[in-house]
């Protein structure tokens, strides 16, 4: 079948790599894709946010199945538009995608149905938010309501920082309309992990849990980013803990969405904090994570196209999804100033020097007129290693990273240093 992947990041390169391995894949397209996806698929020069153009391209290329990578097209209704013209599409419809598109919607859903999460208050007035913040204990969390590319969450360690965050979001509109509403939340303490699950709206099938690193610099210092590295499975996320999260978070959320009239199909992604009171939800996403995808999909043994079709056909209960017992570690190579403004257009060297069993997933890359791969984004590449344990996977990653270079290349050196091993 002809399959289209929407998006242009390392997540979409990983999806293209995995989908291309399926015997059911005849021709693969990625819109808009990057320099990495061009080696596996035909890139279509269409923005992932241009729903009409994507719909037209799907028809023109006789697409049989669509996988939506990023959150923006989901919240713009790409699944609704493609389904309406008879093209099977993996992902939640626009109404269901609100669980990621609006943090206020997600929070109100959790409060209503007793899904464990942080205490919070919602504001549309800067003055009211300011007065509230001045009365809250430090640290606290300030969140823009809408989509902000993973950067709309500020953990304020002082009142001054909290007030500055409010001003940036609500007054200076650092994230545009995403900051029309803000949430002020208690700061949850514990270990953080991500659990993603395939769901057809009734059946849930959890993936291997992952731990990502949001801060830009070693030691969890610096600004929040879209993610600087990840490993899977989580060493502390036991099968018993997974069952607890499935019972208290994932299943109740799917049931709540159905009751609210927004049946959820695709991938439910819960960002979790393991607190002294048990697992609590930090946020929900409505799609594969980045960089989680880069360390989860190499562990998937079942044909991903079979899973996609089963979800779309409401038939997930009929599939036994199998996972490898190996460990996977991914490290993001980023532009020097990311997540703030950065330069691009720098040649990338060493991509052909990596080991055969190391994986390099492209994110912010392009090709110049001479075919040279160049940087075109903040997060440029994710280098991934797989091994029998975290140490061997981690060693493989950093050995191969040392062979890749571009001007201003920066990465964290502390990804997957597991405390029990240190």
N, C-alpha and C positions, 0 to 999 in steps of 0.2 A: 504494500500500500504506500501511497505518497503521504508523508508526514511533515507537518510544519511546526517548528518550534518558534515561539515568539520571545524575543529578548536578545540581549547582546553582551551578557556578562559571563563570568566564569561558571555560574550556575547553568547557563544555557549551553556553554561548551561541554560541560559534564553531561548534561542531558543528551546532547548530540552524540557524544562518545558512547553513551549507554544505549541509546535508541538505535544507533547504527549497527550494534551487535545483534539486534533482533533479526531472526529469519523472516519476519513479517514486513520488514522495512525494504521497500523497493527504491524510492527516491526520497531524499531528505532535504528540506529547505529550512533556513533560519532567517528570521526577519527582525532586526537588520543583521545580526551576527557580528563576528569580529574576525581577526586574522586567524585565530585558531579554528573556528567553526568552518572557515572556507576550505580547510583540508578534508573535512568530512561531509560537507553539504554544500548546496548552492545558497549563497547569501542573497537575500532580497533587500534592496536599499529602501526599506520602509520603516519609519519610526514605530517602535513597539506601542506607542500611544495613539497612533492613527487608526482608529477602529474601522472607518469606511475603507481606507486603502488596504488594510489587512484582509478585510472581508472580500474585497474585489480580487486580491491576489490569490486567496484561497480558492476562489471559484476558477480563476484563469489557469491555475496550476493543478486543477483537479485533485485537490487535497482530500484525503480520506479521513485524516485524524489530525487534530491540533493539540499541542501541549503549550500552555501559557506559563511562561517563567515568572515575569515580574508582577508586582502588585498593581501598578497603575492601570494597565489594560483590563485587569479583572474588575477594578472599581469603576472603570468607564463602561463596562458592559460588553466586553468582547465575546464572552461565552454566550450571552443572550443573543448577540447579533449573528454569530456563526451557527448556533443551534437553530435559529429561526430559518436559515436557508438550508438546513439539513446536513450541516457538517459537524460530525461528532467532535466535541471539544472537552478536554480535560481541565477541570477547574470549576470553582463556584461561580454562580451567576452574580450579577451586580448586587442584588439585595443581600445575599449571603456574604459577599466580600466586604460588607460593612464591618465585619468583625475585626478586620485589619484596617480598613479605610477610616474608621472613626473610633478612637480610643474611648470616647464617651459612650458610644453605642455598646462597645464590648464591656465596659465597666458596669453600665446599667443592667446589661444582660446577666453578668456575674452576680451582682447584688440581688437581682430579682429571683434567680434560681439557686442561690446559695453556693455558688462555685467559689472556692477559697481564693482570695486576692487581697491586695493591700487596701487599707482605708484611704479614701480620697474625697476631694471636693472638686466640683467643676465650676468654671467661671467663664463668662463672656465679657465681663467688665474688668479692666486693668486695676481700677481703684479697689474694687471688692477683693480681687485676688491679692493685691498688695496688703490690704488690711489683714487678710487671713494668714498670709505668709508670715507676717510680723508676730503672729501668736503661736506659730508652730515650732516644734523642736527641730534641731539640726542633727543629722542631715535630713533633707527632704528631697523629693523627686518632682521636677517640673516637666510636664509632657505637653507638647503640642497635640491637639486632637487628631489632626489629619496626617497624611503621608509626608514624611520628611527624609526619605532615603536613609533611614536608620540613625538620623542625627538629631531628631526632635525630642530627645530625652536627655535632661540635664540632672545629674546628681549633685545637688547643691550642698556644699560642706560649710557654708556660712550664710547668714541672712543676706549679706551683700551680694553673694553669688546668686542666690535665689531671686532677689529683686532684679539683678541684671538679666537673668534668664527670662523673667516675666516681661521685662522691657523689650528684650530682643525679639521675643515671640509675638507679643501682643501689640507693641507700639511700632517697633522697627520692621515688623513683618519679615523676619529672617527666613521664615518658611512659607511665606505667602498666606493663602487662605487657610492652610493647615493650622495656623495660629489664631483663628477667629475664636476658638475655645481652647482653654487650657485645663489640665488636671493637675492638682497639687496632691501628691501622695506621700504617705509614710514611706520611709526607706526600709525595705525588707532586708534582713541580714541572714546570710547562710551561704550555701554553695549553689551555684547557678548551673542549670542544664537545659537542654532543649529536647523535647519529645515530639516527633512528627508522626502522623499516622495517615495512611490511605483510608478514605471513607467514601462509601456510595450513599451516605445519608442515613444508613441503618447499621451496616457492619463497619467496624473499625479494625484496622490491622496496623499495629504500631511498628515503626522502624527501629533500628538500633539507636539508642540515645546518643547525643553528642554534646560536647562542651565547647563553646566558642569564646573568643577573646575580643571584647568590644573596644577597649582602650587602645590608643594609637601607639603607646610606648611600653617598653618592658616594665614589669612590675605593676601592671594595670595603672600606669600613669598616662597623662595626656588626655586629649579630647576623645569623646565617644565617636566611633566610626561605624561603618556598615559591617565591620568584622575584620580582624587582622590575622585570624588563624583559628584552627578548630581541630578537635580529635574525636574519634569515635571507636568503640563505645565508651561511654562514661564509666570510669572505674568505680564510682560510688553509687551508680544508678542500678541497684540490684533488681532482679526479677520481681521481688516482693514490692519494691518501691514503684516499679513500672505498673504493677497491677493496682496499687493504691492510686496512682495518678490516672490510670484509665478509668477507675471507678469513681473518683471524686471530681475529676476535671474533664477528661475527654468525652466520655459517654454522656454525662449530664449536659455538656455544651452542645453536642450534636442533637440531643433530645430537645434542648431549649430552643435551638435555632428552628427546628421543625415546628415546635409549638408557636413560635413567633411568626411563622409563615415564610421562613427563609431556609428551606431545606439545603443542607450543606453537602456538596460533593466535590471531591478532589483531595487536597491535603490540608489537614488541620495541624497547625504548628503551634505548640504551646511553649513559650519561654517561661521557665519555672525557677523559683527560688525555694530551696529546701530549708525552711525555717525551723525553729525549735517547736513550732506548732504544727509542723507538717508542710507538705508541698503547697505553694501558693503561686498563682499565675501572675507573671510580670506583664505579659502581653500575649496576644494571639496574632498569628500570621495566617494568611489564607493560601499559602503556596510553599514550594520548596524554599529553604533558607539559603543564604550565601554568606559565609562559606560552608555551612553544614552539608549542602548537597555534595560538595567536592570530597567529603570524607565518608558520606553515607552510601552513595551509589556504588563506589568500588566494592562495597561489602554485600551488595544485592546479588543474589544468585538466580532469582526468578526473572524471566523475560519481562522487562518493564512495559512493553507494548501490551502484553497479556493483562497486566495489572491495570493499565490505562483503560483498556476496553471493558474490563470487568466493572470498573468504577462507573463508567459512562452508562453501561447496560444494567446497573443496579444488581450486579451479580458477583460482588466481591466475596461473599461467603463461600463461593465455590472454588476459590483459589487458595492454595497453600503457598504462602510467600516465605522463601527461605533466605537466610543470611549467613555470611561467612563468620567464623569465629576469630578472624584476624583483627588486628588493630590498624587504624588508619589515621595519619596525621597530615594536616595541610597548613601551609604557611603562606600568607599573602605578601607579595612584593608590591610595594606602593610607591607613588611619587613622593618626593621629599617633604612637601608641605601638606599632603593629605592629612586630615579631611578639610583643611582650608584651601584657598586658591593655590593652584599648582601649575607648572608648565608642562607641556606635552610635545610630542613630535620627536622624542629622542630614540635613536636606533637601539634595538635590543640585541645583544650578542650572547652567544652560548646556548641558544635553544637546541641546537643539534648536538650539543656535547653531553646532554643528560643521559643517564642510564636508561636502558630499554624498559626496565620495570618501574621507573619513576614516571609520574604523571605530571604534566604541565598543562593547566587549564587557563586559557586566556580570558581576560576580563576587559581592561582598557587597552586594547591593541588595535592596530590598523596596519595596512601595507601602503608604503609610498609608491611612487610611479616606477621605481626600480624593483619592486617586490620585496623590499626590506621591511621587516616587521618593526613597527615603531610604537611608542607609547601614545595612548589617546584618552587616558582616564586617570583617576586617582588610585584606584586599586587596579594594578596592571596584570598581574599573574597570580595564580595559586599553584604552588608546587606541593605535590602529594606523594607520600610514601606509605606503603602497605607492608606490614610485617607480622610475625607471630606475637609480638608484644609491642608496647608503646616505645620502648627504647630503640628497637631495631627500625621501626617505622620512622621515628624521629631522626635517627642517625642518617637514614637514607635521604630524608628531606633536606637536611642542612648540608650534606655532602653535595647534593645536586644544586642547591641554591648558590653555592660558592662558584659555580661555573657560569651563572647567568648574570648579566650586568646591563645596566642602562644608567644614564646620568641621573643622579639624585635617588638611586634605588635605596629603599629603606624597608626594613622588616624587623619584626620582633624576634628576639633570640631565645625567648622563654616559653614558646608554645609546647604544650604537652610535657612539661617537666612535672611528672606526677609525684606528689608529696610522699607517697608510700615508697617510692623508689629513690628519693633523694637523700 
